[in-house]
Amino acid sequence: MQLNLFEDNKPGILLNIADEFILSRDFEQAISVYEQLCEEYPGDRQSAKLLELVSQWRDALSIMNLSNPESFADIWGRFGTISHAPLKSLVLRLLIDELWTLPDAERIYCPPACHFGHLLMEGGRFSEAADCFYRSLSAPHIPRGRFLAWRGDALTLADNESAALKSYLDAFLEDPATVDMRSIACGTIRNLYSSLCEEATEEIEEIEAEGEAAWLPVWGWFEEVFALPLLLERDREVTHDSATFEAQLEERIRSVPRIWFDMLASAERLRATARDNREMAAIRRLMKKSSSFMFDKYFTVMSERR
């Protein structure tokens, strides 16, 4: 007996048709197809689940208000649970399209990790995501370290490594406490962090007191990942002498790792220019006093690079 290929494959064909309707943003037609499948094949649990899922998203999208951070967070959380690829692709496009219409969409943020930039990254639009995270920095109450690191992640995925490393360095210098090291996308930074934690095993209390991420700018220079800042013409009126650094350490105006990075930069500039060896020695004494572990590592690195 000759097989009726349409009848034998009808459920699969109808499911494909429903997917096409979803991708063309026609929820009603897709729902109609699922209803037909449920009627003709009452035991088809897949169609029943898709009917429920697509109906729920049709209703949710019709009333969503992405300008409200709580509503955005709810939609984002639900988006992460979608396993049906065509529906996930459509919802992502709809969310991105909706956010583009909102003024200052990059300022909409719901902690800990719900932001327009993440939707753009989910869609593979990494350069746009990097720009979005950068524009967000002008918003009040934004955790700058976290957003600069997310920008670094987006730039990493966009294959712009040099800009990514600069963004990570800014994150660790400006606001290391808010950086989520678990989500870092750059293998170089992950390896740098692991290296610091492994080598500082005996000194981990000293390192942890300030936060490991805060020491990554210094450690990154040791490992030749980060560069030290140049002394620009506009910075020449800013004092970078040992007396200033000593006062900063005593008053704890800034964190020890941040001051240490600036002391490292100043000591290296003095060494490179062969100027005022007494001042360089004074800065190095402060470096040793404030972190003997980092100072020992510094001299080991200097010996290797000679």
C-alpha positions in Angstrom: 0.0 0.0 0.0 1.4 3.4 -1.0 2.1 5.7 2.0 0.5 9.1 2.2 3.6 11.2 2.9 1.6 14.2 3.9 -0.5 12.4 6.3 2.4 10.5 7.8 4.4 13.8 8.2 1.5 16.1 8.9 2.3 17.0 12.5 5.9 17.8 11.6 4.8 19.9 8.6 2.3 21.8 10.7 4.9 22.5 13.4 7.2 23.9 10.8 4.4 26.1 9.4 3.8 27.3 13.0 7.5 28.2 13.3 7.3 30.2 10.1 4.3 32.1 11.5 6.3 32.8 14.7 9.3 34.1 12.8 7.1 36.4 10.8 5.6 37.7 14.0 2.2 36.3 13.4 1.3 34.8 16.8 -2.4 34.4 16.0 -1.7 32.1 13.0 0.8 30.1 14.9 -1.6 29.6 17.8 -4.3 28.5 15.2 -1.9 25.8 13.9 -1.2 24.6 17.4 -4.9 24.4 18.2 -5.4 22.4 15.0 -2.7 20.0 16.1 -4.2 19.6 19.6 -7.6 18.9 18.1 -6.4 16.4 15.5 -3.7 14.8 17.7 -5.0 15.0 21.3 -2.0 13.0 22.7 0.6 15.4 21.2 2.0 16.9 24.3 4.6 19.0 22.3 1.9 20.9 20.5 0.0 21.5 23.7 3.0 22.9 25.4 3.9 25.1 22.5 0.3 26.3 22.3 0.5 27.4 26.0 4.0 28.9 25.6 3.3 31.0 22.5 -0.1 32.1 23.9 1.6 33.3 27.1 4.3 35.2 25.2 1.7 36.8 22.9 -0.1 38.1 26.0 3.1 39.1 27.8 4.4 41.1 24.8 1.2 42.9 24.3 1.3 44.5 27.7 5.1 44.8 28.3 6.5 48.1 29.5 10.3 47.9 29.1 10.8 51.4 30.4 9.9 50.0 33.8 13.0 48.2 35.2 10.9 45.7 37.1 8.9 44.8 34.0 12.1 44.6 32.0 13.6 42.3 34.6 10.6 40.0 34.6 10.6 39.8 30.7 14.4 39.2 30.7 14.1 36.4 33.3 11.3 34.7 31.4 13.2 35.1 28.1 16.1 33.0 29.6 13.7 30.0 30.0 12.6 29.8 26.4 13.8 26.6 24.8 11.9 26.9 21.5 14.5 28.5 19.1 12.0 30.3 16.7 10.1 31.8 19.6 13.3 32.8 21.4 14.6 34.5 18.2 11.4 36.4 17.7 11.1 37.6 21.3 14.7 38.8 21.2 14.1 40.8 18.1 10.9 42.3 19.5 12.6 43.3 22.8 15.5 44.9 21.0 13.2 46.7 18.6 11.0 47.9 21.5 14.0 49.2 23.4 15.4 51.1 20.4 12.2 53.2 20.4 12.7 54.3 24.0 14.6 57.5 24.9 17.7 56.7 27.0 17.1 52.9 26.9 20.7 52.4 28.1 19.8 53.9 31.4 17.2 51.2 32.2 19.0 48.8 34.5 17.7 46.3 37.0 20.5 44.7 39.2 22.3 42.6 39.1 22.5 41.9 35.4 19.5 43.1 33.4 20.3 45.7 30.8 19.8 46.5 27.1 23.4 45.6 26.4 22.8 42.0 27.4 20.0 41.7 24.9 22.3 43.1 22.2 25.0 40.6 23.2 22.4 37.7 23.2 21.7 38.8 19.6 25.4 38.7 18.7 25.5 42.5 18.3 28.6 42.9 20.3 29.9 46.3 19.0 26.5 47.8 19.6 26.4 46.2 23.1 29.8 47.7 23.9 28.6 51.2 22.9 25.4 50.7 24.9 27.3 49.8 28.1 29.6 52.8 27.6 26.7 55.2 27.2 25.2 53.9 30.4 28.1 55.2 32.4 26.6 58.7 32.3 23.5 57.5 34.3 23.5 58.0 38.1 24.0 55.1 40.5 25.5 52.9 37.8 28.1 50.4 39.1 30.9 51.7 36.9 33.2 48.7 37.4 30.5 46.2 36.4 29.5 48.1 33.3 33.1 48.7 32.2 33.7 45.0 32.6 30.6 44.2 30.6 31.8 46.6 27.9 35.1 44.6 28.0 33.1 41.4 27.5 31.3 42.8 24.5 34.5 44.1 23.0 36.2 40.7 23.6 33.4 38.9 21.7 33.7 41.6 19.0 37.4 40.6 18.6 38.6 44.0 19.7 41.1 42.8 22.3 43.1 46.0 22.8 40.0 48.0 23.5 38.6 45.2 25.7 41.7 45.1 27.9 41.6 48.9 28.3 38.0 48.7 29.4 38.8 45.9 31.9 41.7 48.0 33.3 39.4 51.0 33.7 36.9 48.7 35.6 39.5 47.4 38.0 41.0 50.9 38.6 37.7 52.8 39.0 35.3 50.4 40.8 36.7 46.9 41.2 34.2 45.9 44.0 31.3 45.8 41.5 33.0 43.7 38.9 31.6 40.2 38.6 34.7 38.1 38.0 32.6 35.0 37.4 31.1 36.4 34.2 34.3 37.7 32.6 34.3 36.7 28.9 38.0 37.3 28.3 40.3 34.3 28.8 43.3 36.6 29.3 41.6 38.3 32.3 40.3 35.0 33.7 43.9 33.6 33.6 45.3 36.8 35.1 42.8 36.5 38.0 43.6 32.8 38.5 47.4 33.6 38.5 47.0 36.2 41.2 44.9 33.9 43.4 47.3 31.0 43.0 50.5 33.0 43.6 49.1 34.9 46.5 48.1 31.8 48.5 50.1 32.7 51.6 49.3 36.4 51.3 45.6 35.9 50.4 44.4 37.7 53.5 46.3 40.8 52.5 45.0 40.6 48.9 41.4 39.7 49.9 41.3 42.6 52.3 41.2 45.0 49.4 39.6 42.6 46.9 41.5 40.6 44.4 40.1 42.5 41.5 41.5 45.7 42.9 45.0 44.3 42.5 44.6 43.2 38.9 45.9 46.4 37.4 49.2 45.9 39.2 49.3 42.2 38.6 48.4 42.8 35.0 51.5 44.9 34.5 53.6 42.2 36.1 52.2 39.7 33.6 52.4 42.2 30.7 48.7 42.3 30.1 48.2 46.0 31.1 50.3 49.0 30.4 51.1 51.8 32.8 49.6 55.2 32.0 51.8 57.8 30.4 52.3 61.1 32.1 50.3 63.4 29.8 50.9 67.2 29.5 47.7 67.9 31.3 48.9 65.8 34.2 52.1 67.6 34.8 50.5 69.9 37.4 49.3 66.9 39.4 51.8 65.8 42.0 53.1 62.2 41.9 55.7 62.4 44.5 56.4 60.2 47.5 55.1 62.8 50.0 51.7 62.8 48.2 51.6 59.0 48.1 52.5 58.7 51.8 49.7 61.1 52.7 47.2 59.2 50.6 48.2 55.9 52.3 47.9 57.4 55.8 44.6 59.0 55.1 43.2 56.1 53.0 41.6 58.6 50.6 41.8 55.8 48.0 42.4 52.1 48.2 45.9 50.7 48.7 45.8 48.8 45.3 44.8 52.0 43.5 47.6 54.1 45.2 50.0 51.2 44.6 49.3 51.3 40.8 50.0 55.0 40.7 53.2 54.5 42.8 54.3 51.8 40.4 53.7 54.1 37.4 55.6 56.9 39.0 58.5 54.7 40.0 58.8 53.3 36.5 58.7 56.7 34.9 61.5 57.9 37.2 63.5 54.8 36.4 63.0 55.2 32.6 64.0 58.8 32.7 66.8 58.3 35.2 65.5 61.3 37.1 65.8 61.8 40.9 66.9 58.5 42.2 66.2 59.6 45.7 62.5 60.2 44.9 62.3 56.8 43.1 63.8 55.1 46.2 61.3 56.9 48.5 58.4 55.7 46.4 59.7 52.2 46.3 60.0 52.2 50.1 56.3 53.1 50.3 55.5 50.4 47.8 57.3 47.8 50.1 55.7 49.2 53.2 52.2 49.1 51.9 52.5 45.6 50.3 55.6 43.5 50.7 54.1 40.7 48.6 53.6 43.0 45.6 56.9 44.7 46.1 58.8 41.3 46.1 56.9 40.4 42.9 57.9 43.8 41.4 61.6 43.2 42.0 61.3 39.7 40.6 59.7 41.0 37.4 62.3 43.8 37.1 65.2 41.3 37.5 63.6 39.1 34.7 63.1 42.1 32.3 66.7 43.4 32.6 
